[in-house]
Amino acid sequence: MGSESGCLAVRTWFDSRRVAAFCAAAVLLCTAQEAFAQRKEPPPPQLEKVEITEKLDAPLPLQLQFVDSDGREVLLERYFDGRRPVILTLNYSNCPMLCSLQLNGLVEAMRQMSWDLGDKYQVVTVSIDPQESHQRADLTRQKYLRQYGRPGTADG
């Protein structure tokens, strides 16, 4: 009889915990639905007229001029030799969250490839931060080359 009431107590405890968890989940779902239904604030004025125009299948404008990590002015065409594919990324190199996630993910994917950077393909990273110096770009470049960890990739 003692074991029977012990089983009943465990079963009752389990059932009441399950009911409590279900109620908590239902409350969370209801409040989450309400939060999603709230109206978003309008974008800041500087973003009101920002648009994205897709130009699928359009060639890259290889005559665009940039400053490389050594401080030299270069044309984009310099990195497109027609022999190797190029991964072109547009990103910030210095921000607290997403920049490092994007660049770390890129390097991790490159490390998993059998192809060697510089030999079989190239990576060109263009900073979208107009305030970023070429010195900062060089520090970022060196950091990710070290993280990539394969010798002979400095020119890739």
LUMDOLUM-789280 format. One record per residue (C-alpha): residue in three letters; x, y, z. Coordinates in steps of 0.5 Angstrom, whole numbers, plus 500, padded with zeros to 3 digits. Each point is the difference from the previous one (the first is absolute). Example, Ala and Ser with C-alpha at 12.3 -4.5 7.8 and 13.67 -1.06 7.14 Angstrom:
2
R   rest    c1    c2    c3
R    ALA   525   491   516
R    SER   502   507   498
This chain:
156
R   rest    c1    c2    c3
R    MET   500   500   500
R    GLY   506   505   502
R    SER   503   499   493
R    GLU   493   501   496
R    SER   499   507   504
R    GLY   507   501   498
R    CYS   499   499   493
R    LEU   494   504   500
R    ALA   503   506   503
R    VAL   506   500   495
R    ARG   494   499   494
R    THR   496   506   503
R    TRP   507   504   501
R    PHE   502   499   493
R    ASP   493   501   497
R    SER   499   507   504
R    ARG   507   502   497
R    ARG   498   498   493
R    VAL   494   504   501
R    ALA   504   506   503
R    ALA   505   500   494
R    PHE   494   500   495
R    CYS   497   506   503
R    ALA   507   504   500
R    ALA   501   498   493
R    ALA   493   502   498
R    VAL   501   507   504
R    LEU   506   501   496
R    LEU   497   498   494
R    CYS   495   505   501
R    THR   504   506   502
R    ALA   505   499   494
R    GLN   494   500   495
R    GLU   498   507   503
R    ALA   508   502   500
R    PHE   500   498   492
R    ALA   493   504   499
R    GLN   503   506   502
R    ARG   501   506   495
R    LYS   508   501   499
R    GLU   503   507   500
R    PRO   501   503   494
R    PRO   507   500   497
R    PRO   505   506   502
R    PRO   500   506   495
R    GLN   506   498   497
R    LEU   498   493   498
R    GLU   493   502   497
R    LYS   502   500   493
R    VAL   505   495   500
R    GLU   499   494   495
R    ILE   503   494   498
R    THR   500   499   492
R    GLU   502   493   498
R    LYS   504   499   494
R    LEU   500   493   499
R    ASP   505   498   494
R    ALA   503   506   499
R    PRO   507   501   500
R    LEU   504   503   506
R    PRO   503   507   498
R    LEU   507   498   500
R    GLN   502   507   499
R    LEU   498   502   507
R    GLN   506   503   504
R    PHE   502   498   507
R    VAL   505   501   505
R    ASP   503   493   502
R    SER   503   498   507
R    ASP   507   503   498
R    GLY   497   507   499
R    ARG   501   499   492
R    GLU   494   502   496
R    VAL   498   494   495
R    LEU   495   498   495
R    LEU   495   494   502
R    GLU   502   497   494
R    ARG   507   499   503
R    TYR   497   494   504
R    PHE   496   497   494
R    ASP   506   496   496
R    GLY   495   496   496
R    ARG   504   493   502
R    ARG   497   500   507
R    PRO   493   501   503
R    VAL   499   506   505
R    ILE   496   500   507
R    LEU   498   507   500
R    THR   497   503   507
R    LEU   498   506   502
R    ASN   500   501   508
R    TYR   503   504   506
R    SER   506   498   503
R    ASN   499   503   507
R    CYS   494   499   503
R    PRO   498   497   507
R    MET   495   494   497
R    LEU   498   498   493
R    CYS   507   502   496
R    SER   504   495   504
R    LEU   494   495   499
R    GLN   500   501   492
R    LEU   508   500   500
R    ASN   501   494   505
R    GLY   495   496   496
R    LEU   503   502   493
R    VAL   507   498   503
R    GLU   497   493   503
R    ALA   497   498   493
R    MET   506   502   497
R    ARG   504   495   505
R    GLN   495   495   498
R    MET   502   500   492
R    SER   505   496   497
R    TRP   502   506   496
R    ASP   506   504   502
R    LEU   498   508   500
R    GLY   505   504   495
R    ASP   501   493   496
R    LYS   493   498   498
R    TYR   496   506   502
R    GLN   500   507   503
R    VAL   496   504   505
R    VAL   499   508   500
R    THR   497   503   506
R    VAL   498   507   499
R    SER   498   504   506
R    ILE   494   504   500
R    ASP   502   504   506
R    PRO   502   507   496
R    GLN   504   502   507
R    GLU   504   493   500
R    SER   508   502   498
R    HIS   504   495   496
R    GLN   504   499   507
R    ARG   494   497   503
R    ALA   498   496   493
R    ASP   507   497   501
R    LEU   500   498   507
R    THR   493   496   498
R    ARG   503   497   494
R    GLN   506   497   504
R    LYS   496   498   506
R    TYR   495   496   495
R    LEU   506   497   496
R    ARG   503   498   507
R    GLN   493   497   501
R    TYR   500   496   494
R    GLY   507   497   501
R    ARG   502   498   494
R    PRO   507   502   497
R    GLY   501   504   494
R    THR   494   503   500
R    ALA   502   508   501
R    ASP   498   501   493
R    GLY   494   497   499
